[in-house]
Amino acid sequence: MPEHESDRRQAPPSLKGADWLERPETQAVFDALAVGEVETRVVGGAVRNALLGLPVTEMDLATTAEPEHVMALARHAKLKAIPTGIDHGTVTLIADGTSFEVTTLRRDVETFGRHAQVAFTTDWEEDARRRDFTLNALYADRDGTVFDPLGGYADLAQGRVRFIGDAEERIKEDYLRILRFFRFSAYYGTGEFDEAGLRASVRLLAGLEQLSAERVGGEMRRILVAPRALDGIAALFDYGLLTDVLGGVPRLDDFGRLVAIEETACLGDNPARRLAVLAVFIDEDAPRLAARLRLSNAEQSVLVLGGERSGDTGLPEETRAKELLYRLGEGIYPSFVLIAWARAGAPPDDAGWGAALALPQRWQAPAFPLRGTDIADLGRSGPEIGEALRRLERDWIGGGFAEDREQLLVRATALVS
């Protein structure tokens, strides 16, 4: 008998009195659906996070009422109802500006990758068995009583992330579950990753090719900033998945140093910055990865910092650091320093790198005092304006940003004449 079988029926505690359950908008949805023999419970992430003492930011609900009935009950209760996925049983209810996804209990009749033909049911265990991981098959009623039909609470309490039933069957229902397995293990796991889940992920690796770039990119962002991001990324690499996802060999040592630096400095994590350190070697890697994972322009602007032409890789002295802060701006400058710090191999508590990172706290980059119209007023036009501004700005930076507008205008007059 597997070690976990003996405690899988460990009773979960009650969530009675939880603020997210007591909110008026939550109770309004429960009130709307409390008709006849209809049963409704919160399911999945909200229950899981509450049991772990983590914030609950959104709630999904499961109900025995079929979708058309849910719509009718919501209208009767004066709640807005949107048939967001009504063919698969999902209706979005809005109470006092808060959205709740309400899904009828289901069982899969036939699956087609991400899509499935479903039938509605009133059997809670049957609904639980079609979900992905045991720690996601937890339900709570409006009074906070937790229902655990598959022993998910024991896994949650022990930091085990396991597929429900046969891992390969669950993955074939939606190949994104491969990446979700690594993501959930990096967020909620506390020990070795589940062996059955790892074996199934490796065997079905080719299924990732069927997924859209948006879905893969979304999961990778979450893995990169998970509490055990280094373990998650390392496992993806060790089991042969990461190279296929990124299209190249990663720099795990640099990634580990960046994670350690961010944690030591108590910095917020940034998935694009971590991806830059992990997978950007040359300038061409940034647009390639941005397209491969459907990243935003803002994220790509961070990725390029990991390329060959990103600038200095050593510790910048004060004058150079100020120039970088001026040119990159306060939004990008910290990522530049952190990426260079990780690549340099310096320890997370290095004082020099720490001072470079803290530069925006003690010095604000000024704005260049001149504009193109100033040069035009001196009788120059076209490309000459840009050339003059670039030369004046370069000298202004080299002089420590000291000259004011009047001094620069004198220099500009001398330059153009």
C-alpha angles and dihedrals in degrees: 000000000000114000093246096056094077094062102028092108094056104146115246119228123252120265092205112151095019108157094228089056093046096051112119093236092053092049090047090060092047089049092051092053097040095101126129113321095340113134122199129184138172109249140194125350099021092053093042094051094044091054089052093047092246125138117277108217102166139014134219118194132203122206141180090225115100117241098259089050090050090052092050094047091049093051090049089053091048093247122140112248124195120189093222096159104359095152088062094039102263125133125172114222121194120206119178091339095310120117124221123186108217116192128185116237108268145187124200115246095179132351130215106187106280092359127069140182105236138191123205120243141175093218110109095196091051089053091048093053093061093058125095111242132020092237088059094053095077122118133191128194123217091271092056098254108148120220116204110180096168104037094257095147093065089053091047092049092049095045095246121148109199133167116241110253116330111010095211092052091051092049094048088057088062122357091206084077087079091067092037088057091057092042095051091044089053091048104037107014120100103183140022116338114260109275096215091052092049094049093048092047092053094047092050098039092121089066090074088074089069093060126095119249089241093058094045091046092050093054093044091054089055095046092050092059100035118127088252095035094143092053091047095049092043091051091049088053097042092052094047101252105105097064091054093048095048099032092229146054113282130226100235095173093055090046092052092050092051091051090050092048093050092048093047092049092044090235127162113255121247120199094204092051091049091047090051091056092043103046115007111097103148132022093259091061093071099063091037093056092041090057094041093054099027094241124179125253089253091055091048090053087062094044092058089063088074094057131099096262096047091108133242120015095187128075107290117227117233098270093048091045090054091050090051092049090049094049099038100037129224092286097059103025097079091053090050091053094044094049092048090046092053092045092049091060094230117153120263092251097049107146096210095053090043090056091049091051092050094051094107089059093061104028132040116204111238124226117253104259099218132074134193091261090062091060092042090055087059091060102266127124143178119005091355090072094056093044092051093047093049092051093047092047092049092052091044091054091045089054091056097260088285104132118091128214096273093051091048092050089055090051091046092052091051091047098052094043 
